[in-house]
Amino acid sequence: MDATLYDMETDIWEMNNLARDPAYQAVVDELKEAVLKHYARQEEFLPAEMPRVVPRSTWDISFPFKPWEKTEVLQEL
């Protein structure tokens, strides 16, 4: 994955990728390390086994439906 780093005050259109500039290498390295630490912390919150996904065939949705019309649940509100 290529790194990207932009100066959002002077380069709002993100035309000049500063990650390629050797002068910003320390900043890029610091940000990469912070992202990797964040990913490592998030792994602690993942379940040991991922729950099964409900297949679409079991969804109770009648097509065609009109999203702008209230469903039975919303009509009760």
C-alpha positions as CSV (number, residue, x, y, z in Angstrom):
1,M,0.0,0.0,0.0
2,D,1.4,3.4,-1.0
3,A,1.3,6.1,1.6
4,T,-0.4,9.4,1.0
5,L,0.2,12.6,2.9
6,Y,-1.2,16.0,1.9
7,D,-1.0,19.5,3.4
8,M,-4.7,20.2,3.6
9,E,-4.1,23.9,4.3
10,T,-2.1,24.6,1.2
11,D,-3.1,21.7,-1.1
12,I,-6.8,21.2,-0.6
13,W,-7.2,19.4,-4.0
14,E,-4.6,16.8,-2.9
15,M,-2.4,17.2,-5.9
16,N,1.1,17.0,-4.2
17,N,1.6,13.7,-2.3
18,L,4.2,14.7,0.4
19,A,4.7,11.0,1.3
20,R,7.1,10.8,-1.6
21,D,9.1,13.7,-0.3
22,P,12.1,12.5,1.8
23,A,11.7,15.5,4.1
24,Y,8.4,14.0,5.3
25,Q,9.6,10.4,5.7
26,A,9.7,10.7,9.5
27,V,6.0,11.9,9.5
28,V,5.0,9.1,7.2
29,D,6.7,6.5,9.4
30,E,5.1,7.9,12.5
31,L,1.7,7.8,11.0
32,K,2.2,4.2,9.7
33,E,3.2,3.1,13.2
34,A,0.2,4.7,14.7
35,V,-2.1,3.0,12.2
36,L,-0.5,-0.4,12.9
37,K,-0.9,0.1,16.7
38,H,-4.5,1.0,16.2
39,Y,-5.1,-2.2,14.2
40,A,-3.4,-4.3,16.9
41,R,-5.7,-2.7,19.5
42,Q,-8.8,-3.3,17.4
43,E,-8.0,-7.0,17.1
44,E,-8.7,-7.4,20.8
45,F,-12.4,-6.6,20.2
46,L,-13.0,-9.2,17.4
47,P,-15.0,-12.2,18.5
48,A,-13.1,-15.6,18.5
49,E,-15.6,-16.8,15.9
50,M,-17.5,-14.6,13.5
51,P,-21.3,-14.9,13.6
52,R,-23.0,-16.5,10.6
53,V,-24.4,-14.1,8.1
54,V,-28.1,-14.2,7.4
55,P,-28.6,-15.2,3.8
56,R,-30.7,-12.8,1.7
57,S,-33.3,-15.5,1.0
58,T,-34.4,-15.3,4.7
59,W,-35.0,-11.5,4.6
60,D,-38.7,-10.5,4.8
61,I,-38.7,-7.9,2.1
62,S,-41.4,-7.8,-0.6
63,F,-40.2,-6.4,-3.9
64,P,-41.1,-4.1,-5.6
65,F,-41.5,-1.8,-2.7
66,K,-41.6,2.0,-2.6
67,P,-39.0,3.4,-0.2
68,W,-40.9,6.6,0.1
69,E,-44.0,4.8,1.5
70,K,-44.0,3.9,5.2
71,T,-43.7,0.3,6.0
72,E,-46.0,-1.4,8.5
73,V,-43.5,-0.8,11.3
74,L,-43.2,2.9,10.5
75,Q,-46.9,3.4,10.2
76,E,-47.2,2.3,13.8
77,L,-45.0,5.2,14.9
